[in-house]
Amino acid sequence: MPIKRIFPGLKSFLVDDFLTENLRTLALRVVTELTEHDLNSEFGIKVACDKPLGSKTYKLNIERPAVLRQFFGLRAKDEVFCYGDGVGSTTVGTHPHYKCTREMTPQMKHLAHILYKRMIYLQQSENLLSGIDIEPFNHCTILFFFHKNDNSNEKMLGLHTDNVYSRKGEFIKEKNSQKENTITCSITVGDSRKLTFQRECSIKSKVTKHNKWVPCYERSITLHDKSLFVLNPRDEYSTEDFKFRWRHGILHFSNKNAISIAFVFRTVIHKEKVKPSEQDLGPLTSGKWKTFHTKLNLLVKNRIS
């Protein structure tokens, strides 16, 4: 696997052409099943109401311009592993009645197993991920980066850290559902997208006398079809006497005829009961819902099939 160090100062890395054609076909099968079935049906895109940080009202996830998320977890008896239980869900702002984590499909489980084995290999033979806990992945978030309408802006995913740390670099357990000191792996299928990294420096305010994070450096990399991005958790918490940290996001996605899909695998600790959404809108097949579904389906067929 050709490993690409992103740039000095970052421990995260990129692997181009990570997916073989067989594995890409496997991932594509997941995507086509989601997009070909009716909205909000058992196997289709699930609709949710989101109220992100700073928003005053809830909006449907298929209408707001941000990336569209779908959640899947490994099943353990009558429960399923979930990401964002009290953390990621609140940053996205998903209404509890609409939160739905489905069981990982056989294709996702196979990709997760391959990833786990490859990460073990990289840690043992390539001197990568030193000191990081490599554990089997039990959660998959599928992210659809595309323009849902002609008026949507380029910013799909704001700058953030996947996990929450104190200013001293301490992992805050009650605010995280991902297991501490584990990696996040993101596989790209479809069109390329730019992932932006921003380095923030901790500076004491002359007015309040409190430290605050101030952007001091920014750079982007391109995630191509079949590539794998590995986020090292040590890039997210403040280091060097707690003076700086890194955030990342998708700030520019300009091509309105493109679609880029991410399979994001994590090791999480929280679980929830396996149950359907408490408020089910039922299959959405008419009007603007049909228009949205048709556009998404065509993008997948034309751009990544």
Sequence and secondary structure as in RCSB ss.txt:
>XXXX:A:sequence
MPIKRIFPGLKSFLVDDFLTENLRTLALRVVTELTEHDLNSEFGIKVACDKPLGSKTYKLNIERPAVLRQFFGLR
AKDEVFCYGDGVGSTTVGTHPHYKCTREMTPQMKHLAHILYKRMIYLQQSENLLSGIDIEPFNHCTILFFFHKND
NSNEKMLGLHTDNVYSRKGEFIKEKNSQKENTITCSITVGDSRKLTFQRECSIKSKVTKHNKWVPCYERSITLHD
KSLFVLNPRDEYSTEDFKFRWRHGILHFSNKNAISIAFVFRTVIHKEKVKPSEQDLGPLTSGKWKTFHTKLNLLV
KNRIS
>XXXX:A:secstr
  EEE STT   EEETT S HHHHHHHHHHHHHHHHS BTSSSS    EE  TT SS EETTTSSS EEEEEE E
ETTEEE S TTTHHHHHTB GGG  EEE  HHHHHHHHHHHHHHHHHHHHS  STT       EEEEEEES SST
T  S  EEEE SS B TTS B GGG  B TT  EEEEEEES EEEEEEEEEEEE TTT  EEEEEEEEEEEEE T
T EEEE GGGTS BTTTTEEEEEEE     TT  EEEEEEE B  EEE    SS    B SHHHHHHHHHHHHHH
HHHT 
